[in-house]
């Protein structure tokens, strides 16, 4: 009769040897599994630490970026104020330049009037002098004997 059990034809010693061999192999596999679990746990720990470091780095980056954004916002508001002030100053300068142009034109017109008045005064003085000279001559003629009527 042929046995269907593969172990049945083995001797007790060979079965014991195989059992010991399986136990050693089982222990080796258990150690391998434990080593793999430890490595996996270490890898998980390393990955968690890496993620925590990256998270910390990114949090610092966000903090720095927010700080820089706050600074830029403050600078922007200052620049807007400065722009507004400069715009007002430009308007004042334009108004001053416009007024200066009007005053220069008025000054030119007044200078022409002064020149005209000076010419008029000079002519008046000349005419007055001529009139005075004629009056003196007329007075001289009127006081000379030839100017008296003879009777």
C-alpha positions in Angstrom: 0.0 0.0 0.0 1.2 3.4 -0.9 0.9 6.1 1.7 -0.7 9.4 0.8 1.0 11.3 3.6 4.4 12.6 2.5 5.8 12.4 6.0 4.7 8.8 6.7 7.7 7.2 5.0 10.2 9.3 7.0 11.8 8.0 10.1 11.3 9.6 13.5 14.8 11.1 13.4 14.3 12.7 10.1 11.0 14.1 11.2 12.6 15.5 14.3 15.3 17.0 12.1 12.7 18.6 9.8 10.8 19.9 12.7 13.9 21.5 14.2 14.7 22.8 10.7 11.2 24.3 10.4 11.5 25.8 13.9 14.8 27.4 13.0 13.4 28.7 9.8 10.3 29.9 11.7 12.6 31.7 14.2 14.6 33.2 11.4 11.4 34.4 9.7 10.1 35.8 13.0 13.5 37.7 13.4 13.3 38.9 9.8 9.7 40.0 10.4 10.7 41.8 13.6 13.7 43.4 11.8 11.4 44.5 9.0 8.9 45.9 11.5 11.7 47.8 13.3 13.0 49.2 10.1 9.5 50.1 9.0 8.9 51.8 12.4 12.3 53.6 12.1 11.4 54.6 8.5 8.0 55.9 9.7 9.8 57.8 12.6 12.3 59.2 10.1 9.5 60.2 7.7 7.5 61.8 10.6 10.7 63.7 11.7 11.3 64.8 8.0 7.6 65.9 7.7 7.9 67.7 11.0 11.1 69.5 9.9 9.5 70.4 6.6 6.4 71.6 8.4 8.6 73.7 10.7 10.6 75.1 7.8 7.4 75.9 5.9 5.9 77.5 9.0 9.0 79.7 9.3 8.7 80.5 5.7 5.1 81.5 6.1 6.0 83.6 9.1 8.8 85.3 7.2 6.6 85.9 4.2 3.8 87.3 6.4 6.3 89.6 8.1 7.6 90.8 4.8 4.1 91.3 3.5 3.3 93.3 6.6 6.4 95.5 5.9 5.5 95.9 2.3 1.9 96.9 3.2 3.3 99.5 5.6 5.7 100.8 3.0 2.9 100.8 0.4 0.7 102.9 2.8 3.6 105.3 3.4 4.2 105.6 -0.3 0.5 106.3 -0.9 0.7 109.1 1.7 3.9 110.5 0.1 2.3 110.3 -3.3 -0.7 112.2 -2.1 1.5 114.8 -0.5 3.6 115.1 -3.6 0.5 115.4 -5.8 -0.8 118.3 -3.6 2.6 119.9 -3.8 2.6 119.6 -7.6 -0.8 121.2 -7.7 0.4 124.1 -5.5 3.5 124.5 -7.7 1.3 124.5 -10.8 -1.0 127.2 -9.2 2.1 129.2 -8.1 3.5 128.9 -11.6 0.2 130.1 -13.1 0.0 133.0 -10.6 3.7 133.8 -11.4 2.9 133.9 -15.1 0.0 136.3 -14.4 2.1 138.4 -12.2 4.9 138.5 -14.7 2.4 139.6 -17.4 1.0 142.2 -15.0 4.6 143.3 -14.2 5.4 143.7 -17.9 2.2 145.7 -18.4 3.0 147.9 -15.4 6.5 148.4 -16.7 5.1 149.5 -20.0 2.7 151.9 -18.3 5.6 153.3 -16.1 7.7 153.8 -19.3 4.8 155.5 -20.9 4.2 157.7 -17.8 7.9 158.5 -17.7 7.8 159.6 -21.3 4.7 161.6 -20.6 6.3 163.2 -17.5 9.4 164.0 -19.6 7.3 165.6 -22.3 5.3 167.5 -19.7 8.5 168.7 -18.1 9.8 169.7 -21.5 6.6 171.5 -22.4 6.5 173.1 -18.9 10.1 174.3 -19.4 9.3 175.7 -22.8 6.2 177.4 -21.4 8.3 178.9 -18.5 10.9 180.1 -21.0 8.2 181.7 -23.2 6.7 183.3 -20.1 10.1 184.7 -19.2 10.6 186.0 -22.7 7.1 187.4 -22.8 7.7 189.1 -19.5 11.0 190.5 -20.8 9.4 191.8 -23.9 6.6 193.3 -22.0 9.1 195.2 -19.8 11.3 196.5 -22.6 10.7 200.2 -23.9 10.2 199.0 -27.4 7.3 197.1 -26.3 5.6 200.2 -24.9 3.3 202.1 -27.3 4.6 205.4 -28.3 2.4 208.4 -28.2 
